[in-house]
Amino acid sequence: MKTIEEGLVLNDRYELVKFIGKGGFSQVWLARDRQNADAEVAMKIFVSNSGLTEEELETFRIEYENTRELNDEQLLTPTDQFDYGNSPCLVLPFMEGGSLENKIRKQGRLPEEEIGKIVYQIGRGLRVLESHQVLHNDIKPDNMLIDGRGDFHLADFGISAKMRNTFLRASRLRGETFNYRSPEKIQGDDVNAQSDIFSLGVTLYEVCKGIFPEGVSLGDNVIRGYPKPSIDTTFYSRRLEQLIHACLNKGPLERPTAARLEAYADHFLKNGFWEEITEFIPEEEYVRRTVPRSGSHETPAGTSQ
């Protein structure tokens, strides 16, 4: 098997053009599709040190074949898959804007209007996954990719926890980033779609801060009963902070669903202000807050009328 490098042609079709980056157990390359007018695609190659068994490769094929029915513009669904030796490969649409993680590193905190777009589009993607009983299980900025129009898409869904562990064993690398784990996942309890909502809440906090404090786990802080983190409400609206806090509630059923988040963000993008979400705020927290009068329209801090 040839070394994975620029110029290598995979599956007699995809020519590797440029190395983009690597994750926990994969490399991502910009590639040229020779059978489709040299169209640009992203090639994800799951590289392992010790290799995968044929049974493990077949499990991978089945899991990703199942993602083909998840057709939604916010989900980055593979267009092709094959094996290179014992390394599974996925072909995906190329996202010119890179990842949200890289955007935060370059730009710092994002404006509230763009955060509303993230909540709407990623919320939509999570809603579609939930409707197909698919748990993402690794929500973080690095798995949110941006196209040439600035729209956000969810990547790396459809891999079961068992398959992730298989890749980690084969690549001898650490697992999911601890910072984004929900309290129930940290404690070894059952996880569900609401666990992804907690991880999204952590991501939104990071987007508002422009950086994530090293070594901090909001899930662990919630378990310990620490106060939820604040954002700069001289720049962002208090209702955005309220929404983030709702996502960071300890109990999964105390968090808004993906469909509710999509609806909240849709209202914000159309009207310029967030609806109140007081049903997701514990009473002891709610009484400490200054809530706008009924019928008032809160203008996001950091913006003009």
C-alpha positions as a Markdown table, in Angstrom:
| # | Residue | x | y | z |
|---|---|---|---|---|
| 1 | Met | 0.0 | 0.0 | 0.0 |
| 2 | Lys | 1.4 | 3.4 | -1.1 |
| 3 | Thr | 2.1 | 6.2 | 1.4 |
| 4 | Ile | -0.8 | 8.6 | 1.8 |
| 5 | Glu | 0.5 | 11.7 | 0.2 |
| 6 | Glu | -0.2 | 14.5 | -2.3 |
| 7 | Gly | -0.8 | 13.1 | -5.8 |
| 8 | Leu | -2.0 | 9.7 | -4.6 |
| 9 | Val | -5.1 | 8.5 | -6.5 |
| 10 | Leu | -7.5 | 6.5 | -4.4 |
| 11 | Asn | -10.1 | 4.1 | -5.8 |
| 12 | Asp | -8.9 | 4.9 | -9.4 |
| 13 | Arg | -10.8 | 8.2 | -9.0 |
| 14 | Tyr | -9.9 | 10.6 | -6.3 |
| 15 | Glu | -6.5 | 12.4 | -6.5 |
| 16 | Leu | -5.2 | 13.8 | -3.2 |
| 17 | Val | -4.4 | 17.5 | -3.7 |
| 18 | Lys | -3.7 | 19.0 | -0.3 |
| 19 | Phe | -3.6 | 17.9 | 3.3 |
| 20 | Ile | -6.2 | 19.8 | 5.3 |
| 21 | Gly | -5.9 | 18.4 | 8.8 |
| 22 | Lys | -6.4 | 15.4 | 11.1 |
| 23 | Gly | -8.7 | 14.4 | 13.9 |
| 24 | Gly | -8.6 | 11.8 | 16.6 |
| 25 | Phe | -8.4 | 8.9 | 14.2 |
| 26 | Ser | -8.5 | 10.3 | 10.6 |
| 27 | Gln | -6.8 | 12.5 | 8.1 |
| 28 | Val | -8.7 | 14.9 | 5.9 |
| 29 | Trp | -7.5 | 15.8 | 2.4 |
| 30 | Leu | -8.7 | 18.1 | -0.4 |
| 31 | Ala | -9.1 | 15.8 | -3.4 |
| 32 | Arg | -10.0 | 16.0 | -7.1 |
| 33 | Asp | -12.8 | 13.8 | -8.5 |
| 34 | Arg | -11.4 | 12.7 | -11.8 |
| 35 | Gln | -14.8 | 11.2 | -12.8 |
| 36 | Asn | -16.7 | 14.4 | -12.1 |
| 37 | Ala | -14.9 | 17.2 | -14.0 |
| 38 | Asp | -12.2 | 17.3 | -11.3 |
| 39 | Ala | -14.7 | 18.6 | -8.8 |
| 40 | Glu | -13.2 | 19.4 | -5.4 |
| 41 | Val | -14.2 | 16.9 | -2.6 |
| 42 | Ala | -13.1 | 16.2 | 0.9 |
| 43 | Met | -11.5 | 12.8 | 1.5 |
| 44 | Lys | -11.6 | 11.5 | 5.0 |
| 45 | Ile | -9.1 | 8.6 | 5.6 |
| 46 | Phe | -9.4 | 6.6 | 8.8 |
| 47 | Val | -5.8 | 5.8 | 9.5 |
| 48 | Ser | -4.9 | 3.2 | 12.1 |
| 49 | Asn | -1.6 | 2.0 | 13.5 |
| 50 | Ser | -2.6 | -1.6 | 14.2 |
| 51 | Gly | -5.3 | -2.0 | 11.5 |
| 52 | Leu | -8.9 | -3.1 | 11.6 |
| 53 | Thr | -10.2 | -6.6 | 11.2 |
| 54 | Glu | -12.5 | -7.4 | 8.2 |
| 55 | Glu | -15.4 | -7.6 | 10.7 |
| 56 | Glu | -14.7 | -4.1 | 12.0 |
| 57 | Leu | -14.4 | -2.8 | 8.5 |
| 58 | Glu | -17.7 | -4.3 | 7.6 |
| 59 | Thr | -19.3 | -2.7 | 10.7 |
| 60 | Phe | -18.0 | 0.7 | 9.5 |
| 61 | Arg | -19.4 | 0.1 | 6.0 |
| 62 | Ile | -22.8 | -0.7 | 7.4 |
| 63 | Glu | -22.9 | 2.3 | 9.8 |
| 64 | Tyr | -22.0 | 4.7 | 7.1 |
| 65 | Glu | -24.3 | 3.2 | 4.5 |
| 66 | Asn | -27.1 | 3.9 | 7.0 |
| 67 | Thr | -26.3 | 7.6 | 7.0 |
| 68 | Arg | -27.1 | 7.9 | 3.3 |
| 69 | Glu | -30.8 | 8.2 | 4.1 |
| 70 | Leu | -30.0 | 11.3 | 6.3 |
| 71 | Asn | -30.5 | 13.8 | 3.5 |
| 72 | Asp | -30.6 | 17.3 | 4.9 |
| 73 | Glu | -28.7 | 20.4 | 3.9 |
| 74 | Gln | -27.3 | 20.8 | 7.5 |
| 75 | Leu | -25.9 | 17.2 | 7.5 |
| 76 | Leu | -22.6 | 16.5 | 5.8 |
| 77 | Thr | -23.5 | 13.1 | 4.3 |
| 78 | Pro | -20.8 | 11.0 | 2.6 |
| 79 | Thr | -21.2 | 10.7 | -1.2 |
| 80 | Asp | -18.9 | 7.6 | -1.6 |
| 81 | Gln | -17.0 | 5.2 | 0.6 |
| 82 | Phe | -14.4 | 2.5 | 0.0 |
| 83 | Asp | -11.3 | 1.0 | 1.7 |
| 84 | Tyr | -7.7 | 1.8 | 1.1 |
| 85 | Gly | -5.9 | -1.3 | 2.4 |
| 86 | Asn | -7.5 | -1.7 | 5.8 |
| 87 | Ser | -8.2 | 2.0 | 6.2 |
| 88 | Pro | -11.9 | 3.1 | 5.5 |
| 89 | Cys | -12.3 | 6.2 | 3.3 |
| 90 | Leu | -15.2 | 8.6 | 3.0 |
| 91 | Val | -15.8 | 11.1 | 0.3 |
| 92 | Leu | -17.7 | 14.3 | 1.5 |
| 93 | Pro | -18.6 | 17.6 | 0.0 |
| 94 | Phe | -15.7 | 20.1 | 0.4 |
| 95 | Met | -16.4 | 22.9 | 2.9 |
| 96 | Glu | -14.5 | 26.0 | 1.9 |
| 97 | Gly | -14.9 | 27.7 | 5.2 |
| 98 | Gly | -13.3 | 25.1 | 7.3 |
| 99 | Ser | -14.4 | 24.3 | 10.8 |
| 100 | Leu | -16.1 | 26.4 | 13.5 |
| 101 | Glu | -13.1 | 25.6 | 15.7 |
| 102 | Asn | -10.7 | 27.2 | 13.2 |
| 103 | Lys | -13.0 | 30.2 | 12.8 |
| 104 | Ile | -13.1 | 30.8 | 16.6 |
| 105 | Arg | -9.3 | 30.6 | 16.7 |
| 106 | Lys | -8.9 | 33.1 | 13.9 |
| 107 | Gln | -11.7 | 35.5 | 14.7 |
| 108 | Gly | -12.4 | 35.1 | 18.4 |
| 109 | Arg | -16.0 | 35.5 | 19.7 |
| 110 | Leu | -18.7 | 35.7 | 17.0 |
| 111 | Pro | -21.5 | 38.3 | 16.7 |
| 112 | Glu | -24.9 | 37.3 | 18.1 |
| 113 | Glu | -26.5 | 37.2 | 14.6 |
| 114 | Glu | -24.0 | 34.5 | 13.5 |
| 115 | Ile | -24.6 | 32.6 | 16.8 |
| 116 | Gly | -28.3 | 32.6 | 16.0 |
| 117 | Lys | -27.5 | 31.1 | 12.7 |
| 118 | Ile | -25.4 | 28.4 | 14.4 |
| 119 | Val | -28.3 | 27.5 | 16.8 |
| 120 | Tyr | -30.8 | 27.4 | 13.9 |
| 121 | Gln | -28.7 | 25.3 | 11.5 |
| 122 | Ile | -27.0 | 22.9 | 14.0 |
| 123 | Gly | -30.3 | 22.6 | 15.8 |
| 124 | Arg | -32.0 | 21.6 | 12.6 |
| 125 | Gly | -29.3 | 19.0 | 11.9 |
| 126 | Leu | -29.7 | 17.6 | 15.4 |
| 127 | Arg | -33.5 | 17.5 | 15.0 |
| 128 | Val | -33.1 | 15.4 | 11.8 |
| 129 | Leu | -30.7 | 13.1 | 13.5 |
| 130 | Glu | -33.1 | 12.6 | 16.4 |
| 131 | Ser | -35.9 | 11.9 | 14.0 |
| 132 | His | -33.9 | 9.0 | 12.7 |
| 133 | Gln | -32.9 | 7.9 | 16.2 |
| 134 | Val | -29.2 | 8.8 | 15.5 |
| 135 | Leu | -27.1 | 10.2 | 18.4 |
| 136 | His | -24.2 | 12.3 | 17.2 |
| 137 | Asn | -22.2 | 11.7 | 20.4 |
| 138 | Asp | -19.4 | 14.1 | 19.6 |
| 139 | Ile | -20.8 | 17.6 | 19.2 |
| 140 | Lys | -18.0 | 20.2 | 19.3 |
| 141 | Pro | -16.8 | 23.1 | 17.1 |
| 142 | Asp | -14.4 | 20.9 | 15.1 |
| 143 | Asn | -17.4 | 18.8 | 13.9 |
| 144 | Met | -19.3 | 21.9 | 12.6 |
| 145 | Leu | -18.1 | 22.8 | 9.1 |
| 146 | Ile | -18.7 | 26.0 | 7.1 |
| 147 | Asp | -19.5 | 26.2 | 3.4 |
| 148 | Gly | -18.7 | 29.0 | 0.9 |
| 149 | Arg | -21.9 | 30.8 | 1.9 |
| 150 | Gly | -21.1 | 30.8 | 5.6 |
| 151 | Asp | -23.7 | 28.1 | 6.4 |
| 152 | Phe | -23.0 | 25.6 | 9.1 |
| 153 | His | -23.1 | 21.8 | 8.7 |
| 154 | Leu | -22.8 | 18.9 | 11.1 |
| 155 | Ala | -20.1 | 16.3 | 10.3 |
| 156 | Asp | -19.0 | 13.0 | 11.9 |
| 157 | Phe | -22.4 | 11.6 | 12.7 |
| 158 | Gly | -23.5 | 8.0 | 12.4 |
| 159 | Ile | -20.5 | 6.4 | 14.1 |
| 160 | Ser | -21.6 | 4.3 | 17.0 |
| 161 | Ala | -19.8 | 4.6 | 20.4 |
| 162 | Lys | -18.6 | 1.0 | 19.8 |
| 163 | Met | -17.1 | 1.9 | 16.4 |
| 164 | Arg | -15.4 | 5.1 | 17.8 |
| 165 | Asn | -13.8 | 3.0 | 20.5 |
| 166 | Thr | -12.6 | 0.6 | 17.9 |
| 167 | Phe | -10.9 | 3.4 | 15.9 |
| 168 | Leu | -9.4 | 4.8 | 19.1 |
| 169 | Arg | -8.0 | 1.4 | 20.0 |
| 170 | Ala | -6.6 | 0.9 | 16.5 |
| 171 | Ser | -5.1 | 4.4 | 16.4 |
| 172 | Arg | -4.0 | 4.3 | 20.0 |
| 173 | Leu | -5.4 | 7.8 | 20.6 |
| 174 | Arg | -7.5 | 9.5 | 23.2 |
| 175 | Gly | -11.3 | 9.7 | 22.8 |
| 176 | Glu | -13.8 | 12.4 | 22.7 |
| 177 | Thr | -12.8 | 15.8 | 24.0 |
| 178 | Phe | -13.7 | 15.9 | 27.7 |
| 179 | Asn | -14.7 | 19.5 | 27.6 |
| 180 | Tyr | -17.9 | 18.9 | 25.7 |
| 181 | Arg | -19.2 | 15.8 | 27.6 |
| 182 | Ser | -22.6 | 16.0 | 29.3 |
| 183 | Pro | -23.0 | 15.2 | 33.0 |
| 184 | Glu | -24.7 | 11.9 | 32.3 |
| 185 | Lys | -21.9 | 10.8 | 30.0 |
| 186 | Ile | -19.3 | 11.7 | 32.6 |
| 187 | Gln | -21.1 | 9.7 | 35.2 |
| 188 | Gly | -21.5 | 6.7 | 32.9 |
| 189 | Asp | -25.3 | 7.0 | 32.6 |
| 190 | Asp | -27.4 | 6.4 | 29.5 |
| 191 | Val | -27.1 | 9.2 | 26.9 |
| 192 | Asn | -29.6 | 10.4 | 24.3 |
| 193 | Ala | -30.3 | 13.3 | 22.0 |
| 194 | Gln | -30.4 | 15.7 | 25.0 |
| 195 | Ser | -26.8 | 14.8 | 25.7 |
| 196 | Asp | -25.9 | 16.4 | 22.3 |
| 197 | Ile | -27.8 | 19.5 | 23.4 |
| 198 | Phe | -25.5 | 19.9 | 26.4 |
| 199 | Ser | -22.5 | 19.6 | 24.2 |
| 200 | Leu | -24.0 | 22.3 | 21.9 |
| 201 | Gly | -24.5 | 24.5 | 24.9 |
| 202 | Val | -20.8 | 24.1 | 25.7 |
| 203 | Thr | -20.0 | 25.0 | 22.1 |
| 204 | Leu | -22.2 | 28.1 | 22.2 |
| 205 | Tyr | -20.4 | 29.2 | 25.4 |
| 206 | Glu | -17.1 | 28.8 | 23.7 |
| 207 | Val | -18.3 | 30.8 | 20.6 |
| 208 | Cys | -19.3 | 33.7 | 23.0 |
| 209 | Lys | -16.0 | 33.6 | 24.8 |
| 210 | Gly | -13.8 | 33.2 | 21.8 |
| 211 | Ile | -11.7 | 30.6 | 23.6 |
| 212 | Phe | -12.4 | 27.6 | 25.8 |
| 213 | Pro | -10.5 | 27.7 | 29.1 |
| 214 | Glu | -8.0 | 24.8 | 29.1 |
| 215 | Gly | -8.8 | 21.9 | 31.5 |
| 216 | Val | -12.3 | 23.1 | 32.2 |
| 217 | Ser | -15.3 | 20.7 | 32.0 |
| 218 | Leu | -18.7 | 22.4 | 32.2 |
| 219 | Gly | -20.3 | 19.0 | 32.6 |
| 220 | Asp | -18.1 | 18.2 | 35.6 |
| 221 | Asn | -18.9 | 21.7 | 37.0 |
| 222 | Val | -22.6 | 21.1 | 36.7 |
| 223 | Ile | -22.3 | 17.8 | 38.5 |
| 224 | Arg | -20.4 | 19.6 | 41.4 |
| 225 | Gly | -23.2 | 22.2 | 41.6 |
| 226 | Tyr | -21.1 | 25.2 | 40.5 |
| 227 | Pro | -22.9 | 28.2 | 39.0 |
| 228 | Lys | -23.3 | 28.2 | 35.2 |
| 229 | Pro | -20.7 | 30.3 | 33.4 |
| 230 | Ser | -21.6 | 33.9 | 32.3 |
| 231 | Ile | -21.0 | 35.5 | 29.0 |
| 232 | Asp | -20.4 | 39.2 | 28.3 |
| 233 | Thr | -23.9 | 40.7 | 28.5 |
| 234 | Thr | -22.6 | 44.1 | 27.5 |
| 235 | Phe | -22.0 | 42.5 | 24.1 |
| 236 | Tyr | -24.6 | 39.7 | 24.0 |
| 237 | Ser | -28.2 | 39.7 | 25.1 |
| 238 | Arg | -29.2 | 38.2 | 28.4 |
| 239 | Arg | -31.7 | 35.9 | 26.6 |
| 240 | Leu | -28.8 | 34.3 | 24.7 |
| 241 | Glu | -27.1 | 33.6 | 28.0 |
| 242 | Gln | -30.5 | 32.3 | 29.2 |
| 243 | Leu | -30.6 | 29.9 | 26.2 |
| 244 | Ile | -27.0 | 28.7 | 26.8 |
| 245 | His | -27.8 | 28.1 | 30.5 |
| 246 | Ala | -30.9 | 26.1 | 29.5 |
| 247 | Cys | -28.7 | 23.8 | 27.3 |
| 248 | Leu | -26.4 | 23.3 | 30.3 |
| 249 | Asn | -29.0 | 22.1 | 32.7 |
| 250 | Lys | -27.9 | 19.0 | 34.6 |
| 251 | Gly | -31.0 | 16.9 | 33.8 |
| 252 | Pro | -31.4 | 15.9 | 30.1 |
| 253 | Leu | -35.2 | 16.6 | 30.3 |
| 254 | Glu | -34.5 | 20.1 | 31.6 |
| 255 | Arg | -32.8 | 21.0 | 28.4 |
| 256 | Pro | -34.6 | 22.3 | 25.3 |
| 257 | Thr | -34.9 | 19.8 | 22.4 |
| 258 | Ala | -33.2 | 20.4 | 19.1 |
| 259 | Ala | -36.6 | 21.3 | 17.6 |
| 260 | Arg | -37.2 | 23.9 | 20.3 |
| 261 | Leu | -33.7 | 25.4 | 19.7 |
| 262 | Glu | -34.3 | 25.5 | 16.0 |
| 263 | Ala | -37.6 | 27.4 | 16.6 |
| 264 | Tyr | -36.0 | 29.8 | 19.1 |
| 265 | Ala | -33.3 | 30.7 | 16.6 |
| 266 | Asp | -35.8 | 31.0 | 13.7 |
| 267 | His | -37.6 | 33.6 | 15.8 |
| 268 | Phe | -34.4 | 35.5 | 16.6 |
| 269 | Leu | -33.2 | 35.5 | 13.0 |
| 270 | Lys | -36.6 | 36.8 | 11.8 |
| 271 | Asn | -37.3 | 39.3 | 14.6 |
| 272 | Gly | -33.9 | 40.3 | 16.0 |
| 273 | Phe | -34.6 | 39.2 | 19.6 |
| 274 | Trp | -34.8 | 35.9 | 21.4 |
| 275 | Glu | -38.0 | 34.6 | 23.0 |
| 276 | Glu | -38.0 | 33.9 | 26.7 |
| 277 | Ile | -37.3 | 30.3 | 27.6 |
| 278 | Thr | -38.2 | 30.5 | 31.3 |
| 279 | Glu | -39.6 | 26.9 | 31.4 |
| 280 | Phe | -36.0 | 25.6 | 31.2 |
| 281 | Ile | -34.7 | 27.8 | 34.0 |
| 282 | Pro | -34.8 | 26.4 | 37.5 |
| 283 | Glu | -36.9 | 28.5 | 39.8 |
| 284 | Glu | -34.0 | 29.4 | 42.1 |
| 285 | Glu | -32.1 | 30.8 | 39.1 |
| 286 | Tyr | -35.2 | 32.5 | 37.6 |
| 287 | Val | -35.9 | 34.6 | 40.6 |
| 288 | Arg | -32.4 | 36.1 | 40.5 |
| 289 | Arg | -32.8 | 37.4 | 37.0 |
| 290 | Thr | -34.2 | 40.6 | 35.6 |
| 291 | Val | -36.7 | 39.5 | 33.0 |
| 292 | Pro | -38.0 | 42.1 | 30.4 |
| 293 | Arg | -41.6 | 43.2 | 30.9 |
| 294 | Ser | -44.2 | 41.2 | 29.0 |
| 295 | Gly | -44.4 | 42.3 | 25.4 |
| 296 | Ser | -41.1 | 44.0 | 25.5 |
| 297 | His | -38.6 | 43.3 | 22.7 |
| 298 | Glu | -35.0 | 42.9 | 24.0 |
| 299 | Thr | -32.4 | 44.1 | 21.5 |
| 300 | Pro | -29.3 | 42.0 | 21.6 |
| 301 | Ala | -26.5 | 43.8 | 23.4 |
| 302 | Gly | -23.7 | 44.9 | 21.1 |
| 303 | Thr | -26.2 | 45.7 | 18.3 |
| 304 | Ser | -28.1 | 48.8 | 17.4 |
| 305 | Gln | -31.8 | 49.4 | 17.1 |
